[in-house]
Amino acid sequence: MGFLNYTTSMTIKFILITLLVSTISAFCADSKARFAPEFFVFENGVRFGPTQNQIKVLKELGYDSLGSAKPHNLPERLKLHKEAGLPISSLYIGGPIGGKMNPVIEESIRQLKGYDTIIELYVQRGGKNTDEEAVAFVQKVADLAKESGLKVVLYPHAGFYVDTVGDGVRVAKLAKRDNVGVMFNLCHFLKVEPKSDLRETLESAGDLLWRASTCGADKDGKNWGSLIQPLNKGSFDQVALLRMLRELGFSGDVGLQCYGVRGDPKKNLGDSIGAWEKYLAESLKD
């Protein structure tokens, strides 16, 4: 009987261990399958003709949406993008703190009601440059966005009041609005805090990291020409960035920053989405 009990016990343990390993393997495989961020292009990289032509080219190249869009002619553009099945996934607006808010912000947010567009909010210096002023600004925008059913991500920009992910996290937490998160922007990260640890920066955002942008960049670059390039260029390890985002459970979209990139925009965008597909596939390998 003792031998049978021992054998039964070992069999049960073996079954449990096998189930545990299978569960972990399935979870890891599912995590990989779920890491498939949509890839959008910043409006500053779309320099070829009217809206209809821009949409046509982006769809042909395989981009999922247009992002970081400016608010000009917004209702008409929203309509055209919706009809074509290529949404405007984010709107880039903001301004200085400590003063009167630009009325374009409220108007744009009102026009976005019924859409899934995210507000990318840049927070510039102004007034007395205090967190209290920044929080008041963010809260006002967040409350307007809430009325339209929208989310807001604080957009760190070099030289602005919020110019690091850490600034964004601090202000977002102080604002205490459930529709406010933060965005990671590679070029601004490399410009403002080149010696900071990338993983620690991403981890610090935690569940507030809702959106990210990247571009080809030289990891030791000093100017925008070296920090913002087509995605297939530059020395920065894009695969490592995507792996970090995957490992941290990032589930947002990733955008392509194109500010000031020279050359044929169609070729640049074609080269970039080809690089994106390659890097994404490599990031999913063990």
Backbone as CSV, one residue per row, in Angstrom:
resi,resn,N_x,N_y,N_z,CA_x,CA_y,CA_z,C_x,C_y,C_z
1,MET,0.833,-1.210,0.000,0.000,0.000,0.000,0.863,1.253,0.000
2,GLY,1.957,1.209,0.797,2.842,2.372,0.854,3.420,2.704,-0.502
3,PHE,3.795,1.641,-1.230,4.381,1.863,-2.560,3.344,2.457,-3.503
4,LEU,2.086,1.948,-3.402,1.005,2.459,-4.265,0.711,3.919,-3.958
5,ASN,0.678,4.242,-2.668,0.416,5.637,-2.284,1.526,6.549,-2.807
6,TYR,2.778,6.062,-2.683,3.921,6.860,-3.163,3.819,7.068,-4.670
7,THR,3.483,5.952,-5.377,3.374,6.028,-6.836,2.264,6.980,-7.250
8,THR,1.120,6.881,-6.551,-0.017,7.760,-6.854,0.348,9.217,-6.616
9,SER,1.041,9.446,-5.481,1.453,10.806,-5.137,2.385,11.382,-6.191
10,MET,3.366,10.595,-6.635,4.314,11.057,-7.639,3.621,11.307,-8.976
11,THR,2.627,10.453,-9.293,1.873,10.621,-10.546,1.098,11.926,-10.534
12,ILE,0.463,12.218,-9.390,-0.298,13.453,-9.256,0.612,14.658,-9.373
13,LYS,1.790,14.588,-8.717,2.748,15.687,-8.793,3.212,15.909,-10.232
14,PHE,3.455,14.800,-10.930,3.902,14.893,-12.323,2.831,15.559,-13.175
15,ILE,1.588,15.163,-12.959,0.470,15.740,-13.725,0.342,17.232,-13.442
16,LEU,0.459,17.593,-12.160,0.337,19.000,-11.778,1.453,19.837,-12.385
17,ILE,2.682,19.316,-12.331,3.828,20.032,-12.907,3.652,20.196,-14.409
18,THR,3.195,19.105,-15.070,2.972,19.155,-16.517,1.930,20.211,-16.864
19,LEU,0.833,20.258,-16.075,-0.219,21.247,-16.311,0.305,22.657,-16.098
20,LEU,1.144,22.834,-15.052,1.697,24.150,-14.764,2.591,24.624,-15.905
21,VAL,3.467,23.726,-16.368,4.364,24.079,-17.476,3.565,24.408,-18.725
22,SER,2.539,23.616,-18.978,1.699,23.860,-20.154,0.987,25.197,-20.062
23,THR,0.502,25.506,-18.841,-0.198,26.773,-18.636,0.724,27.958,-18.851
24,ILE,1.950,27.852,-18.285,2.928,28.931,-18.444,3.302,29.107,-19.910
25,SER,3.512,27.983,-20.603,3.870,28.038,-22.022,2.758,28.666,-22.838
26,ALA,1.522,28.274,-22.511,0.370,28.823,-23.236,0.234,30.308,-22.976
27,PHE,0.492,30.703,-21.713,0.395,32.125,-21.367,1.439,32.937,-22.124
28,CYS,2.659,32.404,-22.171,3.737,33.107,-22.878,3.425,33.216,-24.363
29,ALA,2.923,32.116,-24.929,2.581,32.136,-26.354,1.458,33.126,-26.617
30,ASP,0.466,33.141,-25.694,-0.659,34.069,-25.859,-0.188,35.505,-25.722
31,SER,0.782,35.761,-24.806,1.310,37.107,-24.624,1.975,37.585,-25.903
32,LYS,2.714,36.668,-26.549,3.357,37.034,-27.809,2.310,37.350,-28.859
33,ALA,1.267,36.496,-28.905,0.228,36.695,-29.911,-0.486,38.020,-29.689
34,ARG,-0.630,38.400,-28.425,-1.360,39.621,-28.112,-0.519,40.870,-28.330
35,PHE,0.801,40.736,-28.416,1.626,41.912,-28.650,1.680,42.184,-30.147
36,ALA,0.721,42.947,-30.597,0.639,43.306,-32.013,0.119,44.739,-32.104
37,PRO,0.926,45.684,-31.619,0.468,47.081,-31.604,0.187,47.612,-32.997
38,GLU,-0.871,48.384,-33.107,-1.140,49.048,-34.383,-0.070,50.111,-34.612
39,PHE,0.253,50.326,-35.872,1.343,51.222,-36.237,0.768,52.406,-37.009
40,PHE,0.891,53.587,-36.430,0.374,54.786,-37.089,1.523,55.714,-37.464
41,VAL,1.254,56.619,-38.375,2.277,57.566,-38.795,1.874,58.965,-38.353
42,PHE,2.839,59.720,-37.858,2.579,61.107,-37.486,2.220,61.906,-38.739
43,GLU,1.324,62.857,-38.567,0.919,63.688,-39.699,2.098,64.438,-40.316
44,ASN,3.121,64.738,-39.500,4.253,65.493,-40.044,5.073,64.699,-41.058
45,GLY,4.770,63.419,-41.234,5.474,62.623,-42.231,4.679,62.406,-43.499
46,VAL,3.453,62.950,-43.524,2.550,62.722,-44.660,2.488,63.992,-45.492
47,ARG,3.432,64.130,-46.388,3.558,65.365,-47.173,3.367,65.073,-48.655
48,PHE,2.159,64.625,-48.989,1.909,64.360,-50.412,0.426,64.569,-50.749
49,GLY,0.107,65.818,-51.065,-1.197,66.128,-51.614,-2.333,66.217,-50.626
50,PRO,-3.583,66.283,-51.141,-4.777,66.440,-50.309,-5.062,65.206,-49.452
51,THR,-6.028,65.346,-48.552,-6.346,64.281,-47.601,-6.646,62.958,-48.293
52,GLN,-7.440,62.980,-49.356,-7.795,61.736,-50.038,-6.564,61.002,-50.541
53,ASN,-5.593,61.744,-51.071,-4.378,61.115,-51.573,-3.521,60.577,-50.433
54,GLN,-3.478,61.312,-49.338,-2.727,60.849,-48.170,-3.284,59.517,-47.670
55,ILE,-4.603,59.450,-47.571,-5.262,58.230,-47.105,-4.946,57.067,-48.034
56,LYS,-5.038,57.310,-49.341,-4.783,56.267,-50.338,-3.374,55.710,-50.185
57,VAL,-2.394,56.594,-50.073,-1.002,56.151,-49.963,-0.771,55.376,-48.666
58,LEU,-1.296,55.876,-47.565,-1.081,55.214,-46.277,-1.719,53.829,-46.247
59,LYS,-2.882,53.695,-46.853,-3.532,52.383,-46.906,-2.734,51.422,-47.778
60,GLU,-2.234,51.916,-48.890,-1.423,51.070,-49.774,-0.150,50.597,-49.083
61,LEU,0.435,51.475,-48.271,1.675,51.110,-47.573,1.418,50.178,-46.394
62,GLY,0.202,50.211,-45.840,-0.136,49.306,-44.756,-0.190,49.917,-43.370
63,TYR,-0.215,51.236,-43.275,-0.329,51.877,-41.959,-1.744,51.703,-41.430
64,ASP,-1.865,51.599,-40.103,-3.164,51.370,-39.484,-3.966,52.643,-39.299
65,SER,-3.277,53.772,-39.148,-3.996,55.024,-38.918,-3.049,56.209,-39.079
66,LEU,-3.638,57.386,-39.051,-2.878,58.633,-38.997,-2.933,59.130,-37.567
67,GLY,-1.806,59.518,-37.005,-1.800,59.980,-35.628,-1.059,61.286,-35.455
68,SER,-1.069,61.794,-34.230,-0.443,63.065,-33.899,-0.850,64.126,-34.920
69,ALA,-2.144,64.112,-35.232,-2.677,65.014,-36.254,-2.917,66.408,-35.690
70,LYS,-2.837,67.395,-36.554,-3.139,68.776,-36.178,-4.659,69.007,-36.298
71,PRO,-5.180,70.014,-35.621,-6.640,70.201,-35.598,-7.246,70.922,-36.801
72,HIS,-6.457,71.288,-37.804,-7.009,72.038,-38.934,-7.996,71.184,-39.747
73,ASN,-9.117,71.824,-40.158,-10.144,71.151,-40.970,-10.534,69.798,-40.389
74,LEU,-10.642,69.707,-39.089,-10.817,68.419,-38.424,-12.109,67.684,-38.800
75,PRO,-13.283,68.335,-38.779,-14.513,67.591,-39.103,-14.465,66.934,-40.483
76,GLU,-14.004,67.675,-41.481,-13.936,67.136,-42.842,-12.963,65.967,-42.910
77,ARG,-11.814,66.112,-42.278,-10.803,65.059,-42.317,-11.256,63.813,-41.564
78,LEU,-11.914,64.013,-40.434,-12.443,62.876,-39.680,-13.406,62.067,-40.540
79,LYS,-14.256,62.768,-41.257,-15.253,62.116,-42.115,-14.576,61.314,-43.217
80,LEU,-13.604,61.911,-43.885,-12.914,61.232,-44.973,-12.141,60.010,-44.477
81,HIS,-11.487,60.154,-43.347,-10.724,59.034,-42.791,-11.649,57.899,-42.359
82,LYS,-12.787,58.237,-41.782,-13.731,57.207,-41.343,-14.284,56.449,-42.539
83,GLU,-14.656,57.181,-43.589,-15.207,56.550,-44.790,-14.197,55.614,-45.439
84,ALA,-12.915,55.958,-45.338,-11.867,55.156,-45.962,-11.392,54.010,-45.079
85,GLY,-11.820,53.981,-43.828,-11.388,52.923,-42.922,-9.966,53.092,-42.423
86,LEU,-9.485,54.333,-42.428,-8.151,54.634,-41.898,-8.324,55.772,-40.886
87,PRO,-8.549,55.451,-39.622,-8.903,56.471,-38.636,-7.789,57.455,-38.300
88,ILE,-8.197,58.586,-37.773,-7.262,59.504,-37.128,-7.204,59.055,-35.673
89,SER,-6.114,58.408,-35.298,-6.066,57.746,-33.991,-5.655,58.671,-32.852
90,SER,-5.047,59.812,-33.179,-4.688,60.749,-32.112,-4.576,62.165,-32.655
91,LEU,-4.867,63.118,-31.791,-4.798,64.536,-32.129,-3.770,65.204,-31.227
92,TYR,-2.894,65.989,-31.839,-1.795,66.633,-31.119,-2.180,68.091,-30.822
93,ILE,-2.480,68.376,-29.563,-2.860,69.727,-29.153,-2.260,70.015,-27.781
94,GLY,-2.276,71.280,-27.393,-1.748,71.657,-26.087,-1.469,73.129,-26.018
95,GLY,-0.653,73.522,-25.049,-0.323,74.922,-24.888,0.360,75.186,-23.564
96,PRO,0.604,76.457,-23.261,1.282,76.819,-22.011,0.350,76.744,-20.808
97,ILE,0.941,76.536,-19.657,0.170,76.496,-18.420,0.128,77.898,-17.803
98,GLY,-0.757,78.057,-16.833,-0.807,79.310,-16.079,-1.495,80.456,-16.789
99,GLY,-2.254,80.164,-17.835,-2.957,81.228,-18.550,-4.256,80.713,-19.145
100,LYS,-4.816,81.485,-20.056,-6.063,81.106,-20.689,-5.814,80.003,-21.714
101,MET,-6.659,79.001,-21.695,-6.494,77.870,-22.601,-6.940,78.238,-24.011
102,ASN,-6.178,77.775,-24.985,-6.503,77.999,-26.393,-7.886,77.426,-26.704
103,PRO,-8.814,78.223,-27.234,-10.160,77.721,-27.527,-10.190,76.601,-28.549
104,VAL,-9.121,76.463,-29.343,-9.058,75.384,-30.325,-9.093,74.023,-29.635
105,ILE,-8.558,73.946,-28.424,-8.550,72.685,-27.688,-9.970,72.224,-27.404
106,GLU,-10.775,73.114,-26.839,-12.161,72.758,-26.526,-12.950,72.444,-27.793
107,GLU,-12.755,73.239,-28.827,-13.479,73.025,-30.076,-13.117,71.673,-30.692
108,SER,-11.844,71.350,-30.697,-11.395,70.079,-31.276,-11.933,68.886,-30.499
109,ILE,-11.900,68.976,-29.187,-12.400,67.884,-28.359,-13.897,67.678,-28.591
110,ARG,-14.621,68.755,-28.746,-16.054,68.653,-29.034,-16.279,67.973,-30.382
111,GLN,-15.460,68.307,-31.375,-15.604,67.729,-32.713,-15.256,66.241,-32.744
112,LEU,-14.494,65.783,-31.762,-14.070,64.384,-31.725,-15.058,63.468,-31.013
113,LYS,-16.132,64.005,-30.506,-17.114,63.173,-29.806,-17.642,62.093,-30.744
114,GLY,-17.643,60.867,-30.271,-18.095,59.747,-31.092,-16.972,59.025,-31.807
115,TYR,-15.753,59.537,-31.700,-14.586,58.895,-32.302,-13.710,58.295,-31.207
116,ASP,-12.787,57.419,-31.612,-11.873,56.791,-30.653,-10.515,57.472,-30.640
117,THR,-10.474,58.710,-31.088,-9.219,59.447,-31.171,-8.692,59.797,-29.779
118,ILE,-7.418,59.595,-29.570,-6.771,59.942,-28.303,-6.199,61.350,-28.398
119,ILE,-6.310,62.106,-27.322,-5.723,63.439,-27.259,-4.277,63.325,-26.801
120,GLU,-3.336,63.694,-27.674,-1.932,63.795,-27.276,-1.717,65.229,-26.811
121,LEU,-1.589,65.405,-25.510,-1.540,66.749,-24.926,-0.109,67.143,-24.566
122,TYR,0.388,68.182,-25.241,1.696,68.719,-24.858,1.481,69.852,-23.862
123,VAL,2.363,69.926,-22.876,2.224,70.872,-21.772,3.452,71.773,-21.750
124,GLN,3.284,73.011,-22.209,4.401,73.943,-22.317,4.586,74.756,-21.043
125,ARG,5.732,75.403,-20.939,6.016,76.272,-19.810,5.183,77.549,-19.899
126,GLY,4.877,78.107,-18.744,4.096,79.336,-18.704,3.759,79.688,-17.269
127,GLY,3.236,80.889,-17.066,2.865,81.300,-15.718,4.035,81.222,-14.764
128,LYS,3.821,80.586,-13.617,4.875,80.429,-12.611,5.608,79.085,-12.746
129,ASN,5.201,78.295,-13.747,5.825,76.988,-13.989,5.773,76.092,-12.754
130,THR,4.564,75.870,-12.274,4.373,75.015,-11.104,3.531,73.796,-11.480
131,ASP,3.677,72.757,-10.674,2.849,71.569,-10.878,1.370,71.902,-10.724
132,GLU,1.063,72.821,-9.820,-0.341,73.198,-9.610,-0.949,73.735,-10.896
133,GLU,-0.201,74.578,-11.622,-0.698,75.121,-12.883,-0.808,74.020,-13.943
134,ALA,0.179,73.146,-13.982,0.154,72.051,-14.951,-1.019,71.118,-14.697
135,VAL,-1.240,70.806,-13.424,-2.335,69.911,-13.060,-3.685,70.543,-13.413
136,ALA,-3.836,71.826,-13.137,-5.089,72.510,-13.459,-5.365,72.460,-14.961
137,PHE,-4.322,72.667,-15.761,-4.450,72.611,-17.220,-4.864,71.218,-17.673
138,VAL,-4.179,70.206,-17.159,-4.473,68.829,-17.540,-5.878,68.430,-17.107
139,GLN,-6.265,68.817,-15.913,-7.599,68.482,-15.420,-8.693,69.096,-16.290
140,LYS,-8.479,70.323,-16.705,-9.484,70.996,-17.543,-9.633,70.281,-18.880
141,VAL,-8.502,69.923,-19.492,-8.549,69.202,-20.768,-9.159,67.819,-20.567
142,ALA,-8.776,67.137,-19.489,-9.282,65.792,-19.217,-10.793,65.805,-19.011
143,ASP,-11.297,66.805,-18.317,-12.736,66.888,-18.070,-13.506,67.149,-19.364
144,LEU,-12.936,67.990,-20.233,-13.560,68.219,-21.539,-13.546,66.928,-22.354
145,ALA,-12.416,66.224,-22.300,-12.285,64.974,-23.036,-13.262,63.920,-22.520
146,LYS,-13.474,63.905,-21.229,-14.399,62.950,-20.619,-15.804,63.138,-21.174
147,GLU,-16.199,64.385,-21.349,-17.527,64.687,-21.889,-17.687,64.145,-23.304
148,SER,-16.571,64.050,-24.037,-16.618,63.521,-25.400,-16.228,62.050,-25.469
149,GLY,-16.019,61.430,-24.301,-15.672,60.016,-24.257,-14.267,59.717,-24.724
150,LEU,-13.337,60.637,-24.479,-11.976,60.516,-24.994,-10.944,60.317,-23.888
151,LYS,-9.816,59.737,-24.255,-8.673,59.601,-23.368,-7.613,60.638,-23.733
152,VAL,-6.776,60.962,-22.753,-5.706,61.941,-22.920,-4.379,61.291,-22.541
153,VAL,-3.359,61.477,-23.380,-2.009,61.064,-22.982,-1.124,62.298,-22.947
154,LEU,-0.364,62.450,-21.878,0.562,63.572,-21.774,1.782,63.259,-22.638
155,TYR,2.119,64.207,-23.505,3.136,64.011,-24.538,4.430,64.708,-24.119
156,PRO,5.421,63.963,-23.623,6.691,64.593,-23.238,7.413,65.165,-24.456
157,HIS,7.780,66.428,-24.361,8.430,67.125,-25.481,9.619,67.913,-24.948
158,ALA,10.760,67.773,-25.576,11.975,68.452,-25.128,11.746,69.946,-24.950
159,GLY,12.117,70.475,-23.786,12.017,71.899,-23.522,10.682,72.360,-22.986
160,PHE,9.683,71.478,-22.951,8.361,71.849,-22.443,8.304,71.582,-20.926
161,TYR,7.217,72.004,-20.279,7.081,71.745,-18.846,7.082,70.234,-18.596
162,VAL,6.327,69.509,-19.396,6.388,68.047,-19.361,7.316,67.619,-20.492
163,ASP,8.574,67.349,-20.169,9.517,66.957,-21.219,10.135,65.586,-20.996
164,THR,9.719,64.883,-19.945,10.161,63.507,-19.717,8.951,62.650,-19.354
165,VAL,9.107,61.348,-19.500,8.045,60.440,-19.084,7.777,60.612,-17.594
166,GLY,8.849,60.800,-16.817,8.682,60.997,-15.377,7.828,62.208,-15.051
167,ASP,8.031,63.309,-15.795,7.186,64.496,-15.608,5.727,64.147,-15.892
168,GLY,5.529,63.423,-16.989,4.170,63.051,-17.370,3.496,62.188,-16.321
169,VAL,4.224,61.223,-15.788,3.672,60.332,-14.762,3.318,61.137,-13.511
170,ARG,4.221,62.024,-13.103,3.973,62.829,-11.903,2.715,63.694,-12.058
171,VAL,2.624,64.396,-13.171,1.484,65.286,-13.394,0.194,64.486,-13.565
172,ALA,0.265,63.357,-14.268,-0.924,62.523,-14.459,-1.458,62.013,-13.127
173,LYS,-0.561,61.592,-12.246,-0.998,61.092,-10.937,-1.596,62.204,-10.097
174,LEU,-0.990,63.392,-10.164,-1.516,64.524,-9.398,-2.877,64.976,-9.924
175,ALA,-3.084,64.812,-11.235,-4.348,65.249,-11.837,-5.519,64.370,-11.401
176,LYS,-5.248,63.112,-11.094,-6.281,62.193,-10.586,-7.496,62.134,-11.514
177,ARG,-7.225,61.874,-12.777,-8.293,61.689,-13.766,-8.079,60.327,-14.419
178,ASP,-9.122,59.498,-14.418,-8.946,58.135,-14.929,-8.811,58.056,-16.440
179,ASN,-8.977,59.172,-17.124,-8.804,59.161,-18.585,-7.501,59.831,-19.003
180,VAL,-6.540,59.930,-18.059,-5.244,60.542,-18.355,-4.119,59.525,-18.171
181,GLY,-3.315,59.343,-19.221,-2.139,58.491,-19.167,-0.947,59.243,-19.719
182,VAL,0.093,58.509,-20.112,1.296,59.147,-20.643,1.733,58.451,-21.932
183,MET,2.583,59.143,-22.672,3.125,58.625,-23.926,4.650,58.622,-23.835
184,PHE,5.257,57.610,-24.416,6.717,57.570,-24.524,7.103,57.968,-25.936
185,ASN,8.026,58.927,-26.055,8.500,59.381,-27.356,10.016,59.197,-27.416
186,LEU,10.464,58.281,-28.260,11.877,57.931,-28.298,12.781,59.128,-28.555
187,CYS,12.475,59.943,-29.564,13.385,61.038,-29.913,13.534,62.038,-28.766
188,HIS,12.447,62.315,-28.053,12.520,63.258,-26.938,13.226,62.633,-25.731
189,PHE,13.043,61.320,-25.557,13.763,60.617,-24.488,15.266,60.707,-24.721
190,LEU,15.702,60.436,-25.960,17.134,60.478,-26.271,17.683,61.900,-26.218
191,LYS,16.848,62.875,-26.517,17.285,64.268,-26.505,17.421,64.800,-25.079
192,VAL,16.441,64.517,-24.239,16.373,65.120,-22.907,17.146,64.327,-21.862
193,GLU,17.051,63.013,-21.920,17.691,62.196,-20.874,18.432,61.010,-21.493
194,PRO,19.460,61.293,-22.283,20.179,60.227,-22.997,20.869,59.217,-22.098
195,LYS,21.142,59.579,-20.853,21.842,58.663,-19.958,20.890,57.878,-19.056
196,SER,19.587,58.149,-19.174,18.611,57.423,-18.357,18.457,55.992,-18.848
197,ASP,18.106,55.100,-17.942,17.882,53.702,-18.288,16.513,53.568,-18.940
198,LEU,16.479,53.047,-20.163,15.231,52.969,-20.918,14.199,52.079,-20.226
199,ARG,14.614,50.904,-19.775,13.663,50.002,-19.127,13.080,50.630,-17.861
200,GLU,13.925,51.250,-17.060,13.439,51.892,-15.845,12.449,53.001,-16.181
201,THR,12.722,53.733,-17.255,11.817,54.806,-17.665,10.456,54.239,-18.045
202,LEU,10.436,53.181,-18.836,9.173,52.569,-19.247,8.454,51.940,-18.055
203,GLU,9.210,51.276,-17.186,8.609,50.652,-16.012,7.998,51.689,-15.084
204,SER,8.627,52.863,-15.013,8.147,53.905,-14.097,6.741,54.376,-14.457
205,ALA,6.386,54.237,-15.728,5.055,54.671,-16.162,3.986,53.668,-15.768
206,GLY,4.366,52.415,-15.639,3.416,51.389,-15.223,2.181,51.341,-16.111
207,ASP,1.026,51.269,-15.466,-0.235,51.169,-16.188,-0.641,52.471,-16.869
208,LEU,0.128,53.531,-16.652,-0.192,54.813,-17.287,0.409,54.932,-18.690
209,LEU,1.236,53.974,-19.084,1.857,54.028,-20.407,0.858,53.519,-21.444
210,TRP,0.207,54.440,-22.127,-0.875,54.094,-23.047,-0.494,54.208,-24.524
211,ARG,0.630,54.838,-24.817,0.970,55.112,-26.212,2.476,55.317,-26.311
212,ALA,3.026,55.059,-27.491,4.464,55.233,-27.681,4.743,55.675,-29.112
213,SER,5.891,56.298,-29.296,6.336,56.632,-30.653,7.817,56.323,-30.778
214,THR,8.208,56.001,-31.990,9.597,55.697,-32.264,9.980,56.270,-33.620
215,CYS,11.229,56.083,-33.996,11.759,56.520,-35.286,13.189,56.029,-35.358
216,GLY,13.741,56.004,-36.536,15.150,55.698,-36.631,15.937,56.763,-35.893
217,ALA,16.940,56.367,-35.136,17.693,57.342,-34.335,19.078,56.801,-34.027
218,ASP,20.024,57.712,-33.902,21.352,57.352,-33.405,21.314,57.474,-31.890
219,LYS,21.681,56.417,-31.203,21.529,56.412,-29.745,22.345,57.501,-29.060
220,ASP,23.385,57.985,-29.719,24.181,59.079,-29.163,23.958,60.375,-29.934
221,GLY,22.838,60.467,-30.640,22.535,61.643,-31.448,22.342,62.892,-30.602
222,LYS,22.651,64.034,-31.172,22.537,65.300,-30.442,21.477,66.231,-31.025
223,ASN,21.233,66.117,-32.328,20.267,67.020,-32.964,19.127,66.212,-33.566
224,TRP,18.063,66.929,-33.997,16.896,66.231,-34.513,17.206,65.446,-35.779
225,GLY,18.169,65.909,-36.567,18.538,65.182,-37.771,19.044,63.784,-37.491
226,SER,19.719,63.612,-36.367,20.233,62.291,-35.999,19.262,61.531,-35.093
227,LEU,18.353,62.256,-34.462,17.404,61.632,-33.535,16.068,61.288,-34.179
228,ILE,15.817,61.829,-35.379,14.579,61.514,-36.090,14.927,61.162,-37.535
229,GLN,14.905,59.873,-37.837,15.227,59.355,-39.154,14.180,58.315,-39.558
230,PRO,14.174,57.901,-40.832,13.322,56.764,-41.196,13.657,55.576,-40.305
231,LEU,12.692,54.718,-40.058,12.851,53.667,-39.055,13.930,52.652,-39.411
232,ASN,14.268,52.543,-40.677,15.291,51.582,-41.088,16.712,52.114,-40.925
233,LYS,16.838,53.317,-40.397,18.159,53.920,-40.230,18.448,54.187,-38.752
234,GLY,19.704,54.536,-38.454,20.089,54.864,-37.087,20.634,53.670,-36.333
235,SER,21.355,53.954,-35.261,22.018,52.903,-34.485,21.207,52.423,-33.283
236,PHE,20.100,53.100,-32.977,19.305,52.688,-31.819,18.675,51.318,-32.068
237,ASP,18.662,50.475,-31.028,18.158,49.105,-31.129,16.632,49.091,-30.991
238,GLN,15.946,49.088,-32.119,14.481,49.112,-32.121,13.880,47.803,-31.601
239,VAL,14.530,46.701,-31.900,14.029,45.405,-31.437,14.033,45.345,-29.912
240,ALA,15.083,45.881,-29.304,15.161,45.891,-27.840,14.022,46.706,-27.247
241,LEU,13.701,47.839,-27.862,12.590,48.664,-27.381,11.283,47.894,-27.454
242,LEU,11.020,47.249,-28.580,9.767,46.504,-28.734,9.702,45.329,-27.763
243,ARG,10.826,44.677,-27.528,10.833,43.577,-26.558,10.497,44.079,-25.155
244,MET,11.055,45.236,-24.803,10.739,45.812,-23.489,9.254,46.112,-23.373
245,LEU,8.699,46.710,-24.408,7.273,47.029,-24.378,6.441,45.760,-24.249
246,ARG,6.825,44.725,-24.967,6.105,43.447,-24.887,6.194,42.863,-23.487
247,GLU,7.405,42.847,-22.940,7.618,42.258,-21.615,6.888,43.024,-20.523
248,LEU,6.685,44.318,-20.732,6.000,45.142,-19.738,4.480,45.132,-19.926
249,GLY,4.000,44.374,-20.897,2.563,44.264,-21.108,1.940,45.456,-21.798
250,PHE,2.734,46.223,-22.529,2.219,47.386,-23.246,1.180,46.952,-24.273
251,SER,0.040,47.637,-24.298,-1.046,47.250,-25.203,-1.527,48.412,-26.074
252,GLY,-0.774,49.510,-26.097,-1.184,50.661,-26.888,-0.651,50.619,-28.310
253,ASP,-0.931,51.687,-29.040,-0.427,51.823,-30.406,0.975,52.438,-30.386
254,VAL,1.698,52.231,-31.481,3.035,52.810,-31.637,3.030,53.680,-32.888
255,GLY,3.561,54.898,-32.754,3.571,55.825,-33.869,4.961,56.055,-34.431
256,LEU,4.995,56.504,-35.678,6.250,56.824,-36.349,6.427,58.332,-36.396
257,GLN,7.398,58.847,-35.655,7.722,60.275,-35.662,8.512,60.587,-36.932
258,CYS,8.130,61.659,-37.622,8.768,61.987,-38.911,9.210,63.440,-39.008
259,TYR,9.197,64.161,-37.906,9.489,65.597,-37.948,10.845,65.886,-38.596
260,GLY,10.819,66.715,-39.636,12.044,67.188,-40.258,12.797,66.183,-41.097
261,VAL,12.222,64.994,-41.311,12.933,63.974,-42.098,12.975,64.409,-43.562
262,ARG,14.160,64.374,-44.127,14.331,64.802,-45.514,14.137,63.630,-46.481
263,GLY,13.967,63.992,-47.753,13.834,62.968,-48.775,12.392,62.758,-49.193
264,ASP,12.178,61.792,-50.067,10.848,61.464,-50.574,10.009,60.854,-49.460
265,PRO,8.921,61.512,-49.034,8.141,60.999,-47.907,7.540,59.619,-48.168
266,LYS,7.133,59.343,-49.416,6.558,58.030,-49.708,7.600,56.929,-49.542
267,LYS,8.801,57.179,-50.026,9.873,56.191,-49.870,10.231,56.015,-48.406
268,ASN,10.321,57.132,-47.681,10.638,57.054,-46.255,9.612,56.222,-45.502
269,LEU,8.332,56.460,-45.814,7.275,55.731,-45.120,7.253,54.262,-45.528
270,GLY,7.553,53.989,-46.793,7.640,52.601,-47.236,8.786,51.863,-46.566
271,ASP,9.939,52.510,-46.515,11.096,51.903,-45.845,10.807,51.688,-44.355
272,SER,10.116,52.646,-43.758,9.859,52.580,-42.313,8.895,51.463,-41.956
273,ILE,7.837,51.285,-42.736,6.887,50.227,-42.370,7.489,48.852,-42.643
274,GLY,8.375,48.778,-43.639,9.092,47.523,-43.854,9.980,47.192,-42.669
275,ALA,10.654,48.201,-42.152,11.501,48.001,-40.971,10.655,47.645,-39.755
276,TRP,9.497,48.285,-39.603,8.597,48.006,-38.482,8.200,46.529,-38.462
277,GLU,7.791,46.015,-39.606,7.365,44.617,-39.681,8.513,43.672,-39.330
278,LYS,9.709,44.014,-39.785,10.884,43.199,-39.487,11.213,43.243,-37.993
279,TYR,11.257,44.432,-37.423,11.605,44.575,-36.006,10.556,43.918,-35.110
280,LEU,9.283,44.080,-35.467,8.218,43.490,-34.657,8.343,41.965,-34.650
281,ALA,8.590,41.378,-35.821,8.748,39.923,-35.898,9.942,39.460,-35.057
282,GLU,11.044,40.191,-35.126,12.234,39.821,-34.354,11.994,39.963,-32.856
283,SER,11.179,40.946,-32.478,10.921,41.157,-31.042,10.104,40.040,-30.427
284,LEU,9.436,39.250,-31.240,8.605,38.164,-30.740,9.380,36.861,-30.604
285,LYS,10.618,36.846,-31.083,11.430,35.643,-30.962,12.008,35.542,-29.548
286,ASP,12.208,34.325,-29.100,12.785,34.107,-27.768,14.270,34.440,-27.776
